[in-house]
Structure formats: structure tokens, C-alpha cells
Amino acid sequence: MASFEIYGGKPLKGELTPQGAKNEALQVLCAPLLTADKVTISNIPDIIDVNKLIALMQAMGVKVEKVEKGTYIFQAKEINLDYLQSEDFKIRAGSLRGSVMIVGPLLARFGVGYLPKPGGDKIGRRRLDTHFTGMIALGAKFNYDAGEHFYAVEGKNLKGTYIHMDEASVTGTANIVMAAVMAKGETTIYNAACEPYLQQLCKMLNSMGAEITGIGSNMLKIQGVDHLGGCYHRILPDMIEIGSFIGLAAMTKSEITIKDVSWENLGIIPTIFRRLGIKLERKGDDIFVPAQDCYEIETFIDGSIMTISDAPWPGFTPDLLSIILVVATQAKGSVLIHQKMFESRLFFVDKLIDMGAQIILCDPHRATVIGLNRKNALRGIQMTSPDIRAGVSLLIAALSAKGKSTIHNIEQIDRGYQDIDIRLNNIGADIRRIG
């Protein structure tokens, strides 16, 4: 198990370019399964979860050619459907949350889709009912082997229908969209997720020959087509990494320019950081964060304490709440963080309390942060990363803290952030990878 040793309290200065978006990559990498033609995808992040998905697709029979760093050509001309019931498939797919999104395209093109219970973060229950309810509505037969924890859907003649999703699940919407693109007739998906990454998937599918309208809204209409062809697609920059860098700059009193952020796809993210008192400027398609000695959390108009909560897009993404919480520890003022979507995502605050932060964990979903206004710097401690986003939040806390911190289980960070230690060291951080 690898670890980071971090020597904190050093201001950073320089430019950071965000990687390709992890959450988009896990969706669009499954789309080549819909066609026998070549599909080129660029700006793919070199991170564990994405590399696992690429390896899984290769094992299924997809030909993968690396053109250059971050750019691959995929061709799913011959898929070994027998492999989908093998032990190797169960092990590979079971270790990766994103594997769930292979089911929709496999069902659409081959009439079968299989999946073991997927792994991923320990951040709370992430049910799959939404995915399979949508596929059943399209005409697929569903079976779940509770003993083997193995899901199966079968259906050769999918038919378009009206689907009202019980939750605006991003991966659920992606899966149902990919299952529906070649179903006969029209499919309407209401209460669909509309995150930029899902918009990207829909635009990619349209460039392959699909007919999807309503992109960017919560109602998608899909006119089924007979077949899809190849395309070129470029992945957006990772908005979670961009938000992480804004928080890092504020916590460490650093002057950082974040390059090529695709500002129009950031939604409410810059606004939320500004509510914490963080100054940030738009410069073309870059974000400039100046060095700040102090940043003050806003209150509501009536003077009541600020509440920041997550919500489906265009609300604030849950993946950045842990960053917001860490950044608030050194702000002036107080804020209530309300993590609505996952019940185990706030448990990492124990580590921050050990570092000297003043946080009241109200319940599994809510934490009140009393900002220290830098009067007491956080102190370095030993800690373990429980999930991707908490891991980076702890890394940011450690970089702002006095003395040495050690973060164990950094594989959780590597799952979502490419060469994060190297990139931060290039602008003045002192992070050492051990083991």
C-alpha cells in the first residue's frame, strides 16, 4: 500500500492544466461497444479506474490502439460474449464501478448484457435499480443471481417507450440512453440527468448516427436507428479537479492559474467558491486564483449561516463538497455542509478534527464548519484515504498544514487524479510518494 509524505505550509505558484474528466471517460469509453467501426477518443486521463475499463474492454475483444498520450482508437468489431460469463470478467468488472455502463451498449447491439456487483468507493449505497428498470421498460428480461451477485439482461427486440426515472442518476441515464439508441421507435427519458458529461455522451452518440434531442435538459427524446458508425470525440477537462485546484490555491495562499477549464461547462462551481470568499478571475478560458491571506464566508441576506449542499446538475456536484468543507476550515465565518446523496462521505472529517479543524458532524449527511480564519494552522498527522474525493481533500489539508502529514491508501487518490504529486510538486509542493 503506497503513501504520500507531505511537508505542508508552503505557498505554491504556477500553472496547472486539468486532466480529462474521469466521470465522462467512464461513460464515453463504453460507447464504442455500439459499433463495429473505429472510434477515436482523446484527452483520456491516465488514471487507475479508466485504465481498468480499457483493459476490461480489451479482454472482451475490443481492439485498442494508443495513438499518443491520452488518445486511443477503439474498435469493437468482434466481442466475445462467452467471456462475459467467465470468472475473469467477474473479477475485472467487479473491481470497477464504471463497468456498469457496458450493459446498455451490449444490450442494444447484441441483445445481452451481464454484470457482477460492481466495486468502487465506500461512500454509501449506490443502487442499480434505476439502470435495470429502464432496460426492462425497453423490453429486456432481467435476472439477478443473489448467490453469485450477478446481473443479466436479455432482449433482442428493444422497443422505444416512455421512461420516468425515479432518480436523476448520471450512470443510470447514460446506460439507458445507450440501450435505447437502437431500439425501434421513440424513447422518452424524463427526470434524466443532464450533467455536462452526459451531454458529451449524447453529442458523441449523435456524431455516431444516433438521433437524440433535448440534450442538456431533463427530458431526452431518442429516435431509434438501425446502426451506429465511428466518430472522433474529445473529453472535457475534469471539473472536479478544477474545483480541487481552486480550493488548493485558497488553502495554501497560492497564486495559481488553471488552464483550459471549459468555463461554460463549470455551471455553479465558481459561484460556490466565491461564496466562501475566494477570489477567482476568468481570463479567456483560464481561471486565475490570486494569493489570499484571508477569505470570508458569505451569509444569506437575512444574516443566517450559509448552507452549501449538493444537488443533481445544474446544482452543485457532490464530488466537490468534501473540497468545500476542507477549504471552509481556514475561512472566516461558518458554513453548514449538507451532503444529501451519500451517507458515508463526511466521515473523513474525523481526520480534519485531529488536524485541529473545528467541525461539528451533525449526522452522516451534515457537518457544520467553524472557520479558523488562519488563526490556528492545521497540524500534520497520519491518516488514511477512504475514497477518491476525501483523499484529495486530505491532501489539500496536508499541504496547508504545519509539519509533516502522511496519507496512506493513496491508491484511492490515484484512481481519480493523474500524477497529482508530480504536477503539484512542479509548482512548489513537497509531496513524496512512499512504497
N, C-alpha and C positions, 0 to 999 in steps of 0.2 A: 504493500500500500504506500503510494507516494505522498509526500507532504510538501508544503511551502513553508519556508522560514522567511518572515517579513520583518524588516527593520523599518519602523514607521517614523512619522513626524517630519518627512522630507517633502517640501513643495515640488511639484512636477511642472514641467514646461515643454510644450511642443505640440505636434500634430498626431492625431490618431484617426485611422480610417476604419470604419466599422466593417466587420465581415459580412458575408451574405447571410440572410436571415435563416436561422435554424428551422423555425416553425413553417416557413414557406418551403424550404428544401424538402422536408419530410413529406409534404403534400405533392409537390410537382415531380419529385423523383418517381412517384408511383404512376403518374400519367402515361409514361412510355409503354406501360403494360397494355394500353388500349389499342396499340397499333403495331403492325409488323414493320413499319417504316422507321428510319433513323430519326432520333430526336436529340437535338443538341441543347444542353443546359449549361449556362455559365454563372460565375460568381457563387459556386457551391462552396460552403465553408468546410474546411478540413478539420472536422470535429468527430468525436467518437460515435455519437448517435447517427450522424449522416453516413459515415464510413461503414457502420454496421448494416445500414439499409442497403447501401450499394453492394456490399458483399452478399447480402441475402438475395438480392435480385440476380446477381451473377450465379449464385447457387441454383436459382430457379431456371436458369437457362438464358438470361438476358446477356447479350454481348455488350461489354462496356469498354470503351476506348477513351483513354485520357489524352486530350488534345494538348492541354497546358494546365498549369496550376489553376484549379477551380473550374475548368471547363471539360465536360465529358460528353461523348456521344453514346446514346443508349439505343439498342435495337432488340426488341422483344419478339424476334421472328419465330423462335421455337421455344416454347415454355414447357418444362417437364412437369405436367400436372400430378404425376405419381409422387414427385418429390414433396409435394405439399402435405402428404400424409406421413412423411418419414420422420424419424426421431431427430435427425439433424435439423430439419425445418422447425420442429417444435422447440428445439433448444435455441436456435438463432432468432426466430421470430418472438419467442417468449422473453428474450432479454431486452427487447426494444419496444417502447410504447408506440412509436411511429409505424410499426408493422401492421397496425390495424387498418391502415389506408390502402393496403394492397388488395383487400377483399372486394371493394367496389369495382375497380377496373377488371379484376379477374372474373367477377360475376358477369359484368357487361360483355366481355369478349368471349369467355369460354363457358359461361353458364354455371361455373362452380367457384366457390371461394372458401378457403379454410384458414383458421387462425387459432393458435393456442392462446391461453390467457396471457396478455402482454405484460411486460415489466415496466420499468421506468422509475420515476420519482416516488418517494414515500410521502406524498403530500396530502393524502386523503383519498377517499373513494373516487374513482373515475369510471363510472359505469358505461357499458357499451350498448345498453338497451336502445338508445336513440338510433345508432347505426343500423341495427338489425330490424327494428320496427319499420324504418324507411325502406329497406330492401324487401321485407315481407309485403309491404304495400305495393311494391312494383311487381309482385308476383312470385318472389322467391320462396322456397321452402327452407325453414330454419330448423337446425338441430343443435342442441348443446349437450355434450357428454360431460356430466358433472364430475365423474370419476377421473377422466383424463383432462378436465378443464379445456375442452377442445370445441371450438365453434365451427359449424359448417352451414353454408347457404348454397342452394342449388336452384337454378331456374334458367331454362334455355330461351324462353319467350317472354321477356320482361315487357310490361305494358305501362305506358305513362299514366300517371294518376295525380291526385291532389294529396299532398303530404303536409300536415300541420305538425311541425316538430314540437315536442314537449319542452325542449330547451334549445337555446341557440348555440349548440355545440359546434366548434370550428371543425374538428376532425370528423364529427358526425355529418355535417353539411358537405364537407369535401368528399366523403365516402359515398353519400347518396347521390351527389352530383355526378361523380364518375360512374356510378352504377346506372344512372338514368340517361346518359348522353346517347346511348344506342338503343334505348327502349323504344318500342313502337308508340307513336303518338306523342302527346304533350304531357310533361310532368311539371306541376307547380309545387315549389317548396316554400312554405310560409313559416315565418319565425326562423328563417335561415340566418346563419352567422354571416357577417359582412365585413370581417377584418380585411385589411389590405392584402394579406397573404392569400386569403380565399378569393379575393378579386383577381389576384395574379393567376391563380389556378384556372379560374373561369376564362380569363383572357387567353391563357395558354391553350385551353381546350378549344376555344373558338378559332384560334390560329391553326389548330389541327383539323378543323372542319366541323366542330360542334356548333349548335345553334342555341346559345344561352343569352337571355335578356334579363334585365333587372339587376345587373352586376353593380354591387355597392349598396343595394337595398336589402331589406329583409324578406323580399319576395322574388324568388328566382323562377323564371319560366324556361323550360328546356324542351326544345323540339327534337325528338329523336332522329338520328341519322343512321345510315346503313354502315358507314365505316369512317374511321379517322386516319389521317396521314401524319407525316412528320412535321417538325417545326423547329424554330430556334427560340429559346426563352432565356432571359436573364433575371436572376433572383434579386429582389430588393435588398438594400442594406438592413441589418438587423436592428429594429427599433429598440429592442431590449438592451442591446449593447450600447446603443447611443444614449439611452437613459442612464445606464450604468456609468458611462463616462462623464455625463453631466454631474451626477452625484459624486463621483470621484473628485472632480475638479473642486466642487464646493467644500467637501470634507477636508481636503488636503491644502486648501488655499492656493490652488494651482491655476495657471493660465493655460488653457487647453483649447485648441481648435479641432473640432470634429469634422472631418471632410466628407463630402458627398453623401449627405444624410437622407436624400429624397424627402425634403421638408414637407411636401404636400401629402405624404403618407404617414406623418407623425401624429396627426389628429390632435388630441388634447394634451399630449405628453409635455410639450414646452410650457403650456399654461399651468399644469400641476406643479412643475418645478418652480415656476415663478411665484406660486402661492407660498412656497417655502421661503421666499425672499431671494432666490438665486437669480442673479443677473445672467441673461444669455442673449446674444445678438445673432440675428440671421445675416449672414454675409454670402450672398448668392445662394448656393446650395450647401453652405457650411454653417456650423454653429460655433460661435466664439464665446467661450466662458471665461470672463476675466477673473483674476485672483481677488477673492473677497475675504476680508478679516472677519466680517460678521454678516449673517443673513437672518432676517426676522420673518417668522411665520405670520401670514395674514390672519386676521379674524374675519368672521362673517360680518355683514353690515351692522347687525344689531349688537356686535361685540362678543358674540358667543364663540366658543372654541371651534377652530377649523376641524372638519371631518374629511378625510380622504378615503374613498372606498373604490373598489373595483366594480366593473360592470361590463357586459358584452359591448363590443365595438358598436358605435363610436364612443362608448365610455372608456374609462381608464383601464388599461390592461392589468390583470392580477400579477403578471410576471414582474412588474416594477414596484409593487407595493413594498416588498422587502427592502429595496433600494431606498425608497422614500422614507421608510422607518429608520434606517441607519442614518441617513442624512439629517433627519429631524433631531437626532440625539445631540448635535452640536449647534443647532439653531437657537435663536432667541424666541421663546414662546412655547406653546404646547399644541399638540395635534392628536386627534383620535384616528387611528388607522383601523379600518374595518375591512377585513379580508372575508368577503362573502362566499367565495367559490370553493375554497379548500380548507378543511378543518385542521390541517396539521402544519400549515405554512408559517405560523407565527411562533412555533416552539423554539426557533433558534434565538429568540430574544433573551433566553437564559444566558447565552454566551455574552450578549451585549451588556447585560446587567453585571456579569462577572468582570467586564472590562470597565465598569464604572458608569454606564449609562443609567438614566433614571426612566424606567419604563414600568408601567403597571399592566400586566397581562390580565385583562378583564375576564376573558373566556377564550376558547380556541379560535374565535374569529375576530376579537377586538383587542387592541392594545393602545394605551394612552402613553404618549412620549412627552416627557417634560424636558424641553431643550436646555442644555447646559450653557449655551452662549459662549462656548470655548473656555469657560472659567476653570473647568476641570477637564483636562485632556483624558481621553480613553487610555487605558493601560494595556500593554501587550499580555496575552495569555495563550495557553494551549487550547485548541478547540478542534472539532470535527465537523466537516461539511455534511449536512443532512440531505440537501438537494442542490440543483444547479444554481438557482437564483439566490438562495440563502448563502451558498458558498461564495458567490461574488460579493454579496453584501458584507459578509465577514471579512473578505479580502479588502474591501474598501475601508471598513472599520480599522483593520490592522494597519493599513497604510497611513491612516491618520493618527494612530495611537503612539504613545511614547514607548520606546523599547522594542523588544523582540516578541513577535507573535508566531505561533506555529499552527498551521491548519492541516489537519490530517484528512484522508479520504478525498484528495483533490481530483480523483477520477471523476467525481461528480461535477467539478468545475470544467474539466476537460471535455465532458460530454456536450457542453454548450458554448464554450469560448475557445477560439483558436489561438494558440500561442500567447495566451493572455500575459504570462510572466515576461516573455521576451518583449512584447510590444510596450508594456508598462516600464520595463527596465530601460528601454530606449529613450524614454522621456524623463528619466531621473529616479525611478523607483528602485528599491533594493529588495528584490524577491529572489530567493534561492530555492531551486527545486531539489528535494532530497528523496532518494530512493527511486 
